[in-house]
Protein backbone atom coordinates (compact mmCIF):
# COMPACT_ATOMS: atom_id res chain seq x y z
CA UNK A 1 0.00 0.00 0.00
CA UNK A 2 1.24 3.46 -0.88
CA UNK A 3 2.56 5.52 2.06
CA UNK A 4 0.43 8.66 2.39
CA UNK A 5 1.48 12.23 2.92
CA UNK A 6 0.22 13.57 6.25
CA UNK A 7 -1.23 17.03 5.66
CA UNK A 8 -3.27 19.77 7.31
CA UNK A 9 -6.76 19.47 5.87
CA UNK A 10 -8.45 22.44 7.47
CA UNK A 11 -7.14 24.94 10.02
CA UNK A 12 -9.17 27.18 12.31
CA UNK A 13 -8.68 29.38 15.34
CA UNK A 14 -10.56 31.42 17.89
CA UNK A 15 -9.19 34.37 19.83
CA UNK A 16 -11.45 35.91 22.53
CA UNK A 17 -12.77 39.40 21.88
CA UNK A 18 -11.87 40.76 25.34
CA UNK A 19 -8.71 42.88 24.86
CA UNK A 20 -6.65 43.45 28.02
CA UNK A 21 -3.99 46.15 27.57
CA UNK A 22 -0.92 46.49 29.78
CA UNK A 23 -2.56 49.45 31.49
CA UNK A 24 -4.97 46.95 33.05
CA UNK A 25 -2.20 46.04 35.53
CA UNK A 26 -1.38 49.55 36.71
CA UNK A 27 -3.28 49.12 39.98
CA UNK A 28 -2.18 45.56 40.74
CA UNK A 29 -0.19 44.76 43.86
CA UNK A 30 2.98 43.02 42.66
CA UNK A 31 5.23 41.11 45.04
CA UNK A 32 8.58 39.43 44.58
CA UNK A 33 9.09 35.69 45.18
CA UNK A 34 10.15 36.36 48.77
CA UNK A 35 6.86 38.13 49.48
CA UNK A 36 8.30 41.65 49.55
CA UNK A 37 6.57 44.35 47.49
CA UNK A 38 8.47 45.90 44.60
CA UNK A 39 10.11 49.22 45.43
CA UNK A 40 9.47 50.60 41.92
CA UNK A 41 6.12 51.85 40.56
CA UNK A 42 3.92 49.65 38.39
CA UNK A 43 4.45 51.98 35.44
CA UNK A 44 8.13 51.03 35.42
CA UNK A 45 7.41 47.32 35.96
CA UNK A 46 5.05 47.31 32.98
CA UNK A 47 7.42 49.31 30.80
CA UNK A 48 10.27 46.83 31.42
CA UNK A 49 7.88 43.91 30.91
CA UNK A 50 6.78 45.22 27.52
CA UNK A 51 10.37 45.88 26.41
CA UNK A 52 11.45 42.32 27.23
CA UNK A 53 8.40 40.32 26.12
CA UNK A 54 7.02 42.54 23.36
CA UNK A 55 3.51 42.17 24.80
CA UNK A 56 1.31 45.25 24.54
CA UNK A 57 -2.04 43.53 25.09
CA UNK A 58 -3.56 40.09 25.42
CA UNK A 59 -6.96 38.39 25.12
CA UNK A 60 -9.03 36.91 27.94
CA UNK A 61 -12.05 34.65 27.57
CA UNK A 62 -15.38 36.10 28.68
CA UNK A 63 -16.76 34.92 32.02
CA UNK A 64 -19.28 32.60 30.33
CA UNK A 65 -16.61 30.84 28.22
CA UNK A 66 -14.69 27.72 29.23
CA UNK A 67 -11.58 26.31 27.63
CA UNK A 68 -13.68 23.69 25.80
CA UNK A 69 -15.91 26.47 24.43
CA UNK A 70 -12.87 28.13 22.82
CA UNK A 71 -11.71 24.76 21.49
CA UNK A 72 -15.15 24.05 20.06
CA UNK A 73 -15.21 27.34 18.14
CA UNK A 74 -11.74 26.69 16.70
CA UNK A 75 -12.78 23.13 15.81
CA UNK A 76 -15.85 24.38 13.95
CA UNK A 77 -13.69 26.78 11.96
CA UNK A 78 -11.22 24.01 11.10
CA UNK A 79 -14.01 21.72 9.89
CA UNK A 80 -15.43 24.52 7.70
CA UNK A 81 -12.02 24.83 6.02
CA UNK A 82 -11.56 21.07 5.54
CA UNK A 83 -12.77 18.59 2.92
CA UNK A 84 -14.21 16.08 5.38
CA UNK A 85 -17.38 15.64 7.39
CA UNK A 86 -17.10 15.68 11.17
CA UNK A 87 -18.34 12.07 11.31
CA UNK A 88 -15.27 10.99 9.31
CA UNK A 89 -12.87 11.87 12.12
CA UNK A 90 -11.03 8.97 13.74
CA UNK A 91 -9.75 10.86 16.78
CA UNK A 92 -10.02 14.21 18.51
CA UNK A 93 -6.82 15.07 20.39
CA UNK A 94 -7.12 18.08 22.70
CA UNK A 95 -3.89 19.68 23.92
CA UNK A 96 -4.45 21.60 27.16
CA UNK A 97 -3.09 21.78 30.70
CA UNK A 98 -5.68 23.06 33.16
CA UNK A 99 -9.05 21.85 31.86
CA UNK A 100 -12.23 23.87 32.11
CA UNK A 101 -11.57 26.48 34.79
CA UNK A 102 -14.65 28.50 35.65
CA UNK A 103 -14.35 32.29 35.86
CA UNK A 104 -13.60 33.47 39.39
CA UNK A 105 -11.81 30.26 40.35
CA UNK A 106 -8.55 28.52 39.55
CA UNK A 107 -9.85 25.01 40.16
CA UNK A 108 -8.70 22.57 37.47
CA UNK A 109 -11.46 20.46 35.87
CA UNK A 110 -10.40 17.68 33.51
CA UNK A 111 -13.41 15.38 33.78
CA UNK A 112 -14.77 14.55 31.30
CA UNK A 113 -11.94 15.18 28.86
CA UNK A 114 -12.14 18.39 26.87
CA UNK A 115 -11.84 16.36 23.66
CA UNK A 116 -15.01 14.47 24.63
CA UNK A 117 -16.73 17.78 25.44
CA UNK A 118 -15.86 19.12 21.99
CA UNK A 119 -17.20 15.97 20.36
CA UNK A 120 -20.44 16.55 22.28
CA UNK A 121 -20.59 20.24 21.30
CA UNK A 122 -19.98 19.32 17.64
CA UNK A 123 -22.88 16.81 17.88
CA UNK A 124 -20.75 14.01 16.43
CA UNK A 125 -22.73 10.74 16.62
CA UNK A 126 -20.08 8.29 15.36
CA UNK A 127 -18.85 6.27 18.39
CA UNK A 128 -15.62 5.48 16.54
CA UNK A 129 -14.49 9.10 16.92
CA UNK A 130 -12.24 8.53 19.93
CA UNK A 131 -11.32 11.44 22.22
CA UNK A 132 -8.46 12.14 24.59
CA UNK A 133 -6.49 15.04 26.02
CA UNK A 134 -2.75 15.68 25.92
CA UNK A 135 -1.05 17.49 28.80
CA UNK A 136 2.35 18.48 27.42
CA UNK A 137 2.86 22.10 28.45
CA UNK A 138 2.86 24.78 25.78
CA UNK A 139 4.19 22.36 23.09
CA UNK A 140 0.99 20.27 23.42
CA UNK A 141 -0.56 21.12 20.06
CA UNK A 142 2.68 20.39 18.17
CA UNK A 143 2.94 17.11 20.09
CA UNK A 144 -0.67 16.28 19.22
CA UNK A 145 0.14 16.78 15.54
CA UNK A 146 3.17 14.49 15.90
CA UNK A 147 0.94 11.85 17.49
CA UNK A 148 -1.62 12.25 14.70
CA UNK A 149 1.16 11.79 12.12
CA UNK A 150 2.30 8.57 13.78
CA UNK A 151 -1.24 7.23 14.09
CA UNK A 152 -2.10 7.91 10.46
CA UNK A 153 1.20 6.45 9.26
CA UNK A 154 0.33 3.27 11.18
CA UNK A 155 -2.50 2.74 8.68
CA UNK A 156 -5.36 2.66 11.17
CA UNK A 157 -6.53 6.28 10.83
CA UNK A 158 -7.14 8.82 8.09
CA UNK A 159 -8.44 11.98 9.79
CA UNK A 160 -7.53 13.33 13.23
CA UNK A 161 -8.51 16.66 14.72
CA UNK A 162 -5.84 18.27 16.92
CA UNK A 163 -6.96 21.15 19.12
CA UNK A 164 -4.77 23.41 21.25
CA UNK A 165 -6.68 25.66 23.65
CA UNK A 166 -6.17 27.24 27.04
CA UNK A 167 -7.54 29.81 29.48
CA UNK A 168 -4.32 30.68 31.30
CA UNK A 169 -5.80 33.95 32.59
CA UNK A 170 -7.60 31.88 35.23
CA UNK A 171 -4.54 30.21 36.74
CA UNK A 172 -2.12 33.13 37.05
CA UNK A 173 -1.16 34.86 40.28
CA UNK A 174 -2.49 38.46 40.12
CA UNK A 175 0.39 39.46 42.42
CA UNK A 176 3.13 38.01 40.19
CA UNK A 177 4.33 40.25 37.33
CA UNK A 178 4.93 37.11 35.22
CA UNK A 179 1.15 36.68 35.17
CA UNK A 180 0.96 39.49 32.62
CA UNK A 181 2.45 37.14 30.00
CA UNK A 182 -0.39 34.66 29.83
CA UNK A 183 -3.64 34.77 27.88
CA UNK A 184 -6.44 32.70 26.31
CA UNK A 185 -7.12 31.30 22.84
CA UNK A 186 -7.64 28.21 20.70
CA UNK A 187 -6.43 26.70 17.43
CA UNK A 188 -7.47 23.50 15.66
CA UNK A 189 -6.26 21.48 12.71
CA UNK A 190 -7.54 18.46 10.80
CA UNK A 191 -4.57 16.17 10.11
CA UNK A 192 -5.32 13.82 7.22
CA UNK A 193 -3.82 11.22 4.92
CA UNK A 194 -3.24 12.41 1.34
CA UNK A 195 -2.28 10.14 -1.54
CA UNK A 196 -1.04 12.84 -3.93
CA UNK A 197 2.20 11.99 -5.73
CA UNK A 198 4.03 15.16 -4.68
CA UNK A 199 5.91 15.03 -1.38
CA UNK A 200 4.21 17.40 1.04
CA UNK A 201 2.82 17.75 4.55
CA UNK A 202 4.86 16.61 7.56
CA UNK A 203 8.37 15.83 6.35
CA UNK A 204 10.09 15.28 9.69
CA UNK A 205 9.92 16.06 13.38
CA UNK A 206 11.92 16.01 16.60
CA UNK A 207 10.91 16.10 20.26
CA UNK A 208 12.49 15.77 23.68
CA UNK A 209 11.81 16.00 27.42
CA UNK A 210 14.32 17.30 29.96
CA UNK A 211 12.98 16.43 33.42
CA UNK A 212 16.03 16.51 35.67
CA UNK A 213 17.06 19.94 36.95
CA UNK A 214 14.73 21.48 34.35
CA UNK A 215 11.57 19.84 35.72
CA UNK A 216 10.32 22.75 37.82
CA UNK A 217 11.28 25.65 35.57
CA UNK A 218 7.51 25.92 35.12
CA UNK A 219 5.35 24.59 37.96
CA UNK A 220 2.41 25.43 40.21
CA UNK A 221 3.06 27.36 43.41
CA UNK A 222 1.63 29.72 46.02
CA UNK A 223 0.87 33.38 45.45
CA UNK A 224 3.72 35.86 45.82
CA UNK A 225 1.50 37.87 48.16
CA UNK A 226 1.91 36.82 51.80
CA UNK A 227 -1.07 35.42 53.74
CA UNK A 228 -3.01 34.39 50.66
CA UNK A 229 -5.01 31.14 50.53
CA UNK A 230 -2.49 28.36 51.22
CA UNK A 231 -4.53 25.90 49.14
CA UNK A 232 -4.52 27.99 45.97
CA UNK A 233 -1.86 27.31 43.34
CA UNK A 234 -0.78 29.43 40.37
CA UNK A 235 1.60 29.21 37.42
CA UNK A 236 5.15 29.97 38.55
CA UNK A 237 8.15 30.14 36.27
CA UNK A 238 11.88 30.65 36.46
CA UNK A 239 12.13 33.09 33.58
CA UNK A 240 15.91 33.29 33.26
CA UNK A 241 16.28 29.50 33.46
CA UNK A 242 13.61 29.00 30.77
CA UNK A 243 15.25 31.60 28.53
CA UNK A 244 18.67 29.93 28.80
CA UNK A 245 17.22 26.45 28.30
CA UNK A 246 15.19 27.47 25.25
CA UNK A 247 18.12 29.31 23.70
CA UNK A 248 20.37 26.28 24.11
CA UNK A 249 17.97 23.54 23.05
CA UNK A 250 15.17 24.73 20.71
CA UNK A 251 17.50 25.49 17.81
CA UNK A 252 19.13 22.06 18.08
CA UNK A 253 15.71 20.37 18.11
CA UNK A 254 14.82 22.26 14.93
CA UNK A 255 18.14 21.14 13.44
CA UNK A 256 17.26 17.52 14.27
CA UNK A 257 13.87 17.82 12.58
CA UNK A 258 15.53 19.23 9.48
CA UNK A 259 18.02 16.35 9.35
CA UNK A 260 15.20 13.82 9.58
CA UNK A 261 13.23 15.57 6.85
CA UNK A 262 16.15 15.93 4.44
CA UNK A 263 15.36 19.63 4.03
CA UNK A 264 18.05 22.30 4.10
CA UNK A 265 17.63 25.34 6.34
CA UNK A 266 18.24 27.51 3.27
CA UNK A 267 14.92 26.24 1.87
CA UNK A 268 12.82 27.21 4.90
CA UNK A 269 10.52 30.16 4.27
CA UNK A 270 8.97 30.61 7.72
CA UNK A 271 9.72 29.62 11.30
CA UNK A 272 6.66 29.64 13.57
CA UNK A 273 7.83 29.41 17.19
CA UNK A 274 5.70 29.30 20.34
CA UNK A 275 4.91 32.85 21.40
CA UNK A 276 6.39 33.06 24.90
CA UNK A 277 8.72 36.04 24.70
CA UNK A 278 9.58 38.21 21.70
CA UNK A 279 13.26 38.61 22.62
CA UNK A 280 13.62 34.89 23.36
CA UNK A 281 12.12 33.86 20.01
CA UNK A 282 14.40 36.27 18.15
CA UNK A 283 17.41 34.87 20.04
CA UNK A 284 16.38 31.30 19.12
CA UNK A 285 16.24 32.27 15.45
CA UNK A 286 19.72 33.83 15.68
CA UNK A 287 21.03 30.66 17.32
CA UNK A 288 19.45 28.58 14.55
CA UNK A 289 21.19 30.76 11.97
CA UNK A 290 24.51 30.29 13.72
CA UNK A 291 24.15 26.50 13.49
CA UNK A 292 23.99 26.85 9.70
CA UNK A 293 26.19 29.93 9.33
CA UNK A 294 23.20 31.82 7.98
CA UNK A 295 21.84 35.26 8.78
CA UNK A 296 18.15 34.71 9.50
CA UNK A 297 16.03 37.85 9.74
CA UNK A 298 13.16 37.66 12.20
CA UNK A 299 11.12 40.30 10.37
CA UNK A 300 11.20 38.17 7.22
CA UNK A 301 11.04 34.63 8.57
CA UNK A 302 9.32 34.70 11.96
CA UNK A 303 5.70 35.85 12.27
CA UNK A 304 4.76 37.13 15.72
CA UNK A 305 1.42 37.32 17.51
CA UNK A 306 2.62 37.86 21.08
CA UNK A 307 2.37 41.66 20.87
CA UNK A 308 -1.44 41.49 20.57
CA UNK A 309 -2.35 38.06 21.93
CA UNK A 310 0.23 37.36 24.65
CA UNK A 311 1.21 33.77 25.42
CA UNK A 312 -1.87 31.57 25.03
CA UNK A 313 0.12 28.37 25.52
CA UNK A 314 -0.84 25.45 23.26
CA UNK A 315 -2.86 27.80 21.04
CA UNK A 316 -0.01 30.08 19.93
CA UNK A 317 1.34 28.01 17.04
CA UNK A 318 -1.98 26.92 15.44
CA UNK A 319 -3.47 30.42 15.86
CA UNK A 320 -0.42 31.97 14.22
CA UNK A 321 -0.47 29.43 11.37
CA UNK A 322 -4.16 30.08 10.74
CA UNK A 323 -3.68 33.87 10.70
CA UNK A 324 -0.68 33.72 8.35
CA UNK A 325 -2.58 31.50 5.91
CA UNK A 326 -5.47 33.97 6.01
CA UNK A 327 -3.10 36.87 5.27
CA UNK A 328 -3.85 38.52 8.62
CA UNK A 329 -0.24 38.97 9.80
CA UNK A 330 1.30 41.88 7.95
CA UNK A 331 4.46 41.09 5.99
CA UNK A 332 4.04 37.32 6.11
CA UNK A 333 2.48 34.78 3.77
CA UNK A 334 2.80 31.05 3.21
CA UNK A 335 2.31 29.65 -0.30
CA UNK A 336 1.82 26.19 -1.75
CA UNK A 337 5.17 24.39 -1.85
CA UNK A 338 6.73 26.47 0.94
CA UNK A 339 8.72 24.61 3.60
CA UNK A 340 8.04 25.87 7.11
CA UNK A 341 8.98 24.97 10.69
CA UNK A 342 6.58 24.72 13.63
CA UNK A 343 8.31 24.60 17.02
CA UNK A 344 7.50 24.97 20.69
CA UNK A 345 8.97 24.81 24.19
CA UNK A 346 7.32 24.63 27.59
CA UNK A 347 6.59 23.00 30.92
CA UNK A 348 8.03 19.56 31.36
CA UNK A 349 10.45 20.77 30.06
CA UNK A 350 9.39 19.75 26.56
CA UNK A 351 10.60 20.84 23.13
CA UNK A 352 9.32 19.77 19.71
CA UNK A 353 9.62 20.81 16.08
CA UNK A 354 7.97 19.85 12.78
CA UNK A 355 9.15 20.48 9.22
CA UNK A 356 6.09 20.94 7.00
CA UNK A 357 5.66 21.47 3.25
CA UNK A 358 2.51 23.30 2.20
VENUR-V72046 format. One record per run of one state. SS is the DSSP state (@ for helix, = for strand, . for the rest). FROM is the first residue (numbers start at 0). TO is the last residue. If there is no record, write none. Layout:
ss=SS from=FROM to=TO
ss=SS from=FROM to=TO
This chain:
ss=. from=0 to=3
ss== from=4 to=13
ss=. from=14 to=16
ss== from=17 to=20
ss=@ from=21 to=24
ss=. from=25 to=29
ss== from=30 to=30
ss=. from=31 to=35
ss== from=36 to=36
ss=. from=37 to=40
ss=@ from=41 to=52
ss=. from=53 to=55
ss== from=56 to=59
ss=. from=60 to=65
ss=@ from=66 to=79
ss=. from=80 to=84
ss=@ from=85 to=87
ss=. from=88 to=89
ss== from=90 to=94
ss=. from=95 to=97
ss== from=98 to=98
ss=. from=99 to=107
ss== from=108 to=108
ss=. from=109 to=112
ss=@ from=113 to=120
ss=. from=121 to=128
ss== from=129 to=133
ss=. from=134 to=135
ss=@ from=136 to=152
ss=. from=153 to=157
ss== from=158 to=166
ss=@ from=167 to=169
ss=. from=170 to=175
ss=@ from=176 to=180
ss== from=181 to=181
ss=. from=182 to=182
ss== from=183 to=193
ss=. from=194 to=199
ss== from=200 to=208
ss=. from=209 to=213
ss=@ from=214 to=216
ss== from=217 to=220
ss=. from=221 to=232
ss== from=233 to=236
ss=. from=237 to=237
ss=@ from=238 to=260
ss=. from=261 to=263
ss=@ from=264 to=266
ss== from=267 to=272
ss=. from=273 to=276
ss=@ from=277 to=291
ss=. from=292 to=296
ss=@ from=297 to=300
ss=. from=301 to=304
ss=@ from=305 to=308
ss=. from=309 to=309
ss== from=310 to=310
ss=. from=311 to=313
ss=@ from=314 to=324
ss=. from=325 to=337
ss== from=338 to=345
ss=. from=346 to=348
ss== from=349 to=356
ss=. from=357 to=357
